[in-house]
């Protein structure tokens, strides 16, 4: 990608983001439990599990929808929140394998064959939920986690997953021609840490080798990612995913981050024992802001925090919620609210990284430009922003204003060092500062021991 040096010049660049739909690009996982609170936050979308085993517990003639209550869908529509479905959990009667992760019986039969139980379920889902506002469907969850690993959710082969995807695409389109299909969220690190070629890479190879795929839009519209704990990895993983899609000629496919978070261990109201990633409440909030900014800069079309509310969590259970199990709010709730308000409607985004600083430059459709900055290391650092004569404001990761004045034509931001340790390193950068100005001339430099370093954006 072309590198752009923002140095004493007019702010001119073309959008490097895909066209975004109307509505907010930032969402939550399972906000329906607390409809008033999620409506107050006002995310643009919400992911809900559409559990096959609960819709059809005994057979294909069953159709029970209380696990996705119509009232939840109506409440989401009332708050301008799109519901995105994720299909999971094979019923015991529908598989010769294990109930839950098992491969559906009849999966390789024609999509119109009554014996293709999976096709019958997804077709009926598309028909039933289309008038209720649901037209996007994620096909299963994390098939890249292998059987011997915690979190295992699919016991089929990669070919079996591809067949599930293929059948789902065709059946969903029969039920709702406007349906869009998302690949299962991939974890990335399970393959990388095991020395395996990425599941997504192998899946795209399988898809594009099918001579029938090209006539059927390659059986998907959107690749989805799950990214946790290390905020810096968001940019690299999204960019690598884009490169993989392009490598297979799938340049029109979009990318969503359907889960992201850094669950806290050091919450005084909900302590958690975890050997890795010791995260406090401010770090959880900082992760979300850093991940959102980096995700936008890397080209992710939508992002959602996992999860909104820690419902049904046992004492000491690993927590991720913006709200605790007692429905009290973690600071991350306010951070995600700031993201929803400030980071939406971005037309263009650029990213710069130095040894000690991370900076994302966002240009919004309302003419505002945002500089989102934080320290990458335990050492604090400073950046200088030239005063372009326009009114500037500075606020923290929760949206709280910070007083700032220019001196000798320059604003100086002091970025607090990150909290680091010998096990995790600096998993999350330091506290974020957000500087805003109307579009105009811009100069950004980092102050180092050897002098000023101009930030190079790409």
C-alpha positions in Angstrom: 0.0 0.0 0.0 1.2 3.5 -0.8 2.7 5.3 2.2 1.5 8.8 2.9 3.6 11.3 4.9 1.3 13.8 6.5 3.7 16.7 6.7 2.8 20.4 6.2 0.4 19.6 3.5 -3.3 19.6 2.7 -5.2 16.6 4.0 -6.0 14.9 0.8 -6.4 11.2 0.3 -8.9 8.8 -1.3 -11.0 6.4 0.9 -9.3 3.1 1.6 -12.4 1.7 3.2 -15.1 -0.3 1.5 -18.5 1.4 1.1 -20.4 1.2 4.4 -24.1 0.8 4.7 -26.3 3.1 6.6 -26.3 2.4 10.3 -23.6 2.1 12.8 -20.8 -0.4 12.1 -20.2 -1.2 15.7 -22.2 -4.0 17.4 -22.5 -6.3 20.4 -22.9 -10.0 21.0 -26.2 -10.8 22.7 -27.5 -7.5 23.9 -31.1 -8.7 24.0 -30.9 -9.8 27.6 -31.0 -6.2 28.8 -33.1 -4.3 26.2 -33.1 -0.9 27.9 -29.3 -0.9 28.5 -28.4 -2.0 25.0 -30.8 0.5 23.5 -29.1 3.2 25.6 -25.7 2.1 24.1 -27.3 2.2 20.6 -25.0 -0.2 18.7 -25.8 -0.7 15.0 -26.1 -4.5 15.2 -26.2 -7.5 17.4 -25.3 -11.2 17.0 -27.6 -13.8 18.4 -27.2 -17.6 18.5 -30.0 -19.3 16.5 -29.7 -22.7 18.1 -30.8 -25.5 15.8 -31.2 -28.0 18.6 -33.6 -25.6 20.4 -35.6 -24.7 17.2 -36.0 -28.4 16.4 -35.3 -30.5 19.5 -37.0 -33.7 18.3 -37.3 -33.5 14.5 -37.7 -31.5 11.3 -41.4 -30.9 12.0 -40.6 -29.0 15.2 -40.4 -25.2 15.1 -39.8 -23.5 18.5 -38.6 -19.9 18.4 -38.5 -18.9 22.1 -34.7 -19.3 22.0 -34.8 -16.3 19.6 -37.9 -14.6 21.0 -39.8 -12.4 18.4 -39.9 -9.8 21.1 -36.1 -9.5 21.1 -36.2 -9.0 17.3 -38.9 -6.3 17.6 -37.0 -4.5 20.4 -33.8 -4.5 18.2 -35.8 -3.0 15.3 -37.2 -0.3 17.6 -33.7 0.7 18.5 -32.4 0.6 14.9 -30.2 -2.4 15.7 -29.9 -5.2 13.1 -29.9 -8.8 14.3 -27.3 -11.1 12.7 -27.9 -14.8 13.3 -25.2 -17.4 14.0 -26.3 -21.1 13.4 -24.9 -23.6 15.9 -25.6 -26.9 17.7 -26.7 -29.9 15.7 -29.6 -31.7 17.4 -28.9 -35.3 18.6 -31.6 -36.6 16.2 -30.0 -34.9 13.2 -26.4 -36.4 13.4 -24.6 -39.7 13.6 -21.9 -37.9 15.5 -21.9 -35.9 18.8 -24.9 -33.8 19.6 -23.8 -30.1 19.2 -20.7 -30.3 17.1 -21.8 -33.2 15.0 -22.0 -33.2 11.2 -25.7 -33.1 10.1 -27.1 -36.3 8.6 -27.8 -36.1 4.9 -25.5 -33.2 4.4 -24.2 -34.4 1.1 -27.7 -35.0 -0.4 -29.1 -32.5 -2.9 -30.2 -29.3 -1.2 -33.9 -30.0 -2.2 -33.8 -33.5 -0.8 -35.9 -33.8 2.4 -33.2 -36.0 3.8 -30.8 -33.0 3.9 -31.8 -32.0 7.4 -29.4 -29.0 7.5 -30.9 -27.6 4.3 -34.4 -27.9 5.6 -33.5 -26.0 8.8 -31.7 -23.1 7.2 -34.3 -22.7 4.5 -37.1 -22.5 7.0 -35.0 -20.1 9.1 -34.5 -17.8 6.1 -38.3 -17.8 5.3 -39.4 -17.3 8.9 -36.9 -14.6 9.9 -36.9 -12.5 6.7 -40.1 -10.5 7.7 -38.6 -10.2 11.2 -35.6 -8.3 9.9 -33.0 -11.0 9.9 -31.2 -11.6 6.6 -27.5 -12.2 7.6 -26.4 -15.6 8.8 -23.1 -16.8 10.2 -22.5 -20.5 9.4 -21.3 -22.1 12.6 -18.5 -21.1 15.0 -14.7 -21.5 15.1 -14.3 -24.7 13.1 -10.5 -24.2 13.3 -10.5 -25.4 16.9 -9.6 -29.1 16.9 -11.3 -31.8 18.9 -8.7 -32.1 21.6 -8.7 -28.3 22.4 -11.0 -26.4 24.8 -13.7 -24.6 22.8 -14.1 -27.3 20.2 -17.4 -26.8 18.3 -17.3 -28.8 15.0 -16.2 -32.3 14.6 -16.3 -32.5 10.8 -13.5 -32.1 8.4 -12.8 -29.0 6.4 -14.6 -30.6 3.5 -17.6 -31.2 5.8 -17.6 -27.5 6.8 -17.4 -26.5 3.2 -20.4 -28.7 2.4 -22.3 -27.1 5.3 -21.5 -23.6 3.9 -22.4 -24.6 0.4 -25.8 -26.1 1.4 -26.5 -23.2 3.7 -25.9 -20.7 1.0 -28.1 -22.4 -1.5 -30.9 -23.1 1.0 -30.8 -19.6 2.6 -31.1 -18.0 -0.9 -34.1 -20.3 -1.6 -35.8 -19.0 1.6 -34.7 -15.3 1.2 -33.0 -14.2 -2.0 -31.6 -11.2 -0.1 -29.8 -13.3 2.5 -26.1 -12.7 3.1 -23.8 -15.5 4.4 -20.8 -15.1 6.7 -18.1 -17.6 7.1 -17.7 -19.0 10.6 -15.5 -16.7 12.8 -12.0 -18.0 12.9 -9.6 -17.8 15.8 -6.3 -17.5 13.8 -4.1 -18.3 16.7 -5.1 -22.0 17.1 -3.7 -22.8 13.7 -0.7 -20.5 14.0 0.4 -21.8 17.4 0.0 -25.4 16.1 2.1 -24.7 13.1 -0.8 -25.3 10.7 -1.7 -23.4 7.6 -4.6 -21.1 8.4 -8.0 -22.8 8.2 -9.3 -19.8 6.2 -6.5 -20.3 3.7 -7.3 -23.9 3.3 -11.0 -23.2 3.1 -10.6 -20.6 0.4 -8.5 -23.0 -1.6 -11.3 -25.6 -1.3 -14.0 -23.1 -2.3 -12.2 -21.7 -5.3 -11.3 -25.2 -6.5 -15.0 -26.1 -6.8 -16.1 -25.4 -10.5 -19.7 -24.7 -9.3 -18.6 -22.0 -6.8 -18.1 -19.1 -9.2 -21.7 -19.3 -10.4 -22.9 -19.1 -6.7 -20.8 -16.2 -5.5 -18.4 -18.7 -3.9 -21.1 -19.5 -1.3 -20.3 -16.6 1.0 -20.3 -12.8 1.2 -18.3 -12.0 4.3 -15.3 -13.4 6.1 -15.5 -13.1 9.9 -12.8 -13.0 12.5 -12.5 -13.4 16.3 -9.6 -11.4 17.8 -8.8 -11.2 21.5 -6.4 -9.7 24.0 -3.5 -8.4 21.9 -4.7 -5.1 20.4 -1.8 -4.7 18.0 -2.7 -8.0 16.2 -6.0 -6.6 15.0 -4.5 -4.5 12.2 -2.2 -7.3 11.0 -4.9 -10.1 11.1 -7.4 -8.0 9.2 -4.8 -7.0 6.6 -3.6 -10.6 6.3 -7.2 -11.7 5.8 -7.7 -9.1 3.1 -4.5 -10.4 1.3 -5.8 -14.0 1.5 -9.1 -13.1 0.0 -7.4 -11.1 -2.8 -4.9 -13.9 -3.4 -7.9 -16.2 -4.3 -9.4 -13.5 -6.5 -12.2 -12.7 -3.9 -11.6 -9.0 -3.9 -15.3 -8.2 -3.4 -15.6 -10.2 -0.2 -15.9 -8.1 3.0 -14.4 -8.6 6.5 -16.2 -8.4 9.8 -14.7 -8.8 13.3 -17.6 -10.7 14.9 -15.9 -11.1 18.3 -13.3 -9.0 20.0 -12.4 -8.1 23.6 -9.8 -8.5 26.3 -11.7 -10.0 29.3 -10.6 -8.5 32.6 -9.0 -10.6 35.4 -8.4 -7.7 37.8 -12.0 -6.6 38.3 -12.5 -6.0 42.1 -16.2 -6.9 41.7 -15.5 -10.1 39.6 -12.0 -11.5 40.1 -10.9 -14.2 37.6 -8.0 -16.6 37.8 -6.3 -16.9 34.4 -2.6 -17.8 33.8 -2.2 -15.5 30.8 -3.4 -12.0 30.0 -3.8 -10.2 33.3 -6.1 -7.4 32.3 -7.6 -4.6 34.4 -10.7 -2.6 33.7 -9.0 0.3 32.1 -7.0 -2.1 29.9 -10.2 -3.8 28.7 -11.6 -0.4 27.7 -8.3 0.6 26.1 -8.3 -2.7 24.1 -11.7 -2.0 22.6 -10.8 1.5 21.5 -7.4 0.4 20.1 -9.0 -2.6 18.3 -11.8 -0.5 16.9 -9.5 2.1 15.5 -7.1 -0.5 14.1 -9.9 -2.5 12.7 -11.3 0.5 10.8 -7.8 1.4 9.5 -7.2 -2.1 8.3 -10.5 -2.3 6.4 -12.9 -4.2 8.6 -16.4 -3.3 7.6 -18.1 -4.1 11.0 -17.0 -5.0 14.5 -18.7 -6.4 17.6 -17.7 -6.7 21.2 -18.0 -10.1 22.8 -20.0 -9.7 24.8 -22.6 -7.3 26.1 -23.6 -9.0 29.3 -22.2 -11.8 31.4 -25.4 -13.7 31.9 -25.6 -17.0 33.6 -21.9 -16.9 34.6 -20.7 -18.9 37.6 -18.8 -17.1 40.3 -15.2 -16.6 39.1 -16.1 -17.6 35.6 -14.1 -15.9 32.8 -15.8 -12.6 32.2 -15.9 -10.5 29.0 -19.1 -8.5 29.4 -19.5 -4.7 29.1 -21.9 -5.5 32.0 -21.2 -7.9 34.8 -23.4 -10.8 35.8 -25.2 -8.5 38.3 -25.8 -6.1 35.3 -23.5 -3.4 36.8 -21.4 -1.6 34.1 -17.7 -2.0 33.6 -15.8 1.0 32.3 -15.7 -0.7 28.9 -19.4 0.1 28.5 -18.7 3.8 28.3 -15.6 3.1 26.0 -17.8 1.2 23.6 -20.4 4.0 23.7 -17.7 6.5 22.8 -16.6 4.3 19.9 -20.2 4.0 18.6 -20.6 7.8 18.7 -17.2 8.9 17.4 -15.8 6.2 15.1 -18.8 5.7 12.9 -19.2 7.2 9.4 -15.5 7.1 8.7 -14.7 7.8 5.1 -11.0 7.2 5.2 -8.5 5.8 7.7 -4.7 5.7 8.0 -2.3 4.0 10.4 1.2 4.9 11.7 3.4 3.0 14.1 6.7 3.9 15.6 8.8 2.0 18.2 6.8 3.6 21.0 3.6 5.0 19.6 0.5 3.9 17.7 -1.6 6.4 15.8 -4.7 6.0 13.7 -6.0 8.9 11.7 -9.8 8.8 10.9 -11.7 11.2 8.6 -15.4 11.2 9.1 -18.1 12.2 6.6 -19.1 15.2 8.8 -15.7 16.8 8.1 -14.1 16.0 11.4 -10.7 14.3 11.6 -9.7 12.2 14.6 -6.2 11.3 15.8 -6.4 8.2 18.0 -3.1 7.7 19.8 -1.5 5.5 22.5 1.8 4.2 23.7 2.8 0.7 22.6 5.3 0.1 25.4 5.7 0.6 29.1 7.5 3.9 28.3 5.4 7.0 28.0 5.8 9.0 24.8 4.7 12.3 23.3 3.4 13.4 20.0 3.1 16.9 18.5 0.2 18.0 16.3 0.5 21.3 14.5 -2.3 23.8 15.2 -4.0 24.3 11.9 -6.1 27.2 13.1 -9.3 25.1 13.6 -10.9 24.5 16.9 -9.4 21.3 18.5 -10.7 19.1 21.3 -9.1 16.2 23.2 -10.9 13.5 25.1 -10.0 10.2 26.7 -11.1 6.6 25.9 -14.4 7.2 27.8 -15.3 10.3 25.9 -14.4 12.6 28.8 -12.8 15.9 27.8 -9.2 16.7 28.5 -8.0 20.3 28.6 -5.5 21.1 25.8 -4.0 24.3 24.4 -1.6 24.9 21.7 1.8 26.5 22.5 3.9 28.1 19.7 1.5 26.6 17.2 1.7 23.0 18.4 -0.5 20.7 20.5 1.5 18.2 22.6 -0.1 14.9 23.7 1.5 12.9 26.5 0.7 9.2 26.1 0.9 7.2 29.3 2.9 4.0 29.1 1.2 0.6 28.8 0.9 -1.9 31.7 3.2 -4.7 30.8 4.5 -7.9 32.4 7.0 -10.7 31.7 4.3 -13.2 30.6 2.0 -11.1 28.3 4.4 -8.3 27.4 2.4 -5.2 26.4 -0.7 -7.0 25.3 -2.7 -3.8 25.4 -1.3 -0.4 24.7 -1.5 2.5 27.1 -4.5 4.7 27.7 -5.9 6.2 24.5 -6.3 9.9 23.7 -8.5 11.1 20.9 -7.7 14.5 19.3 -10.3 16.0 17.0 -10.3 18.9 14.5 -12.1 19.9 11.4 -10.3 18.8 8.2 -7.3 21.0 7.4 -3.5 21.0 7.2 -1.9 18.5 9.5 1.5 17.7 10.9 2.1 14.9 13.4 5.5 14.1 14.9 6.7 11.9 17.8 9.1 13.5 20.3 12.0 11.2 21.0 15.3 11.5 22.8 17.1 12.1 19.5 14.6 14.7 18.3 11.4 14.9 16.3 10.2 11.9 14.1 7.7 12.5 11.4 4.9 9.9 11.5 4.5 8.0 8.2 0.9 6.8 7.6 -0.3 4.0 5.3 
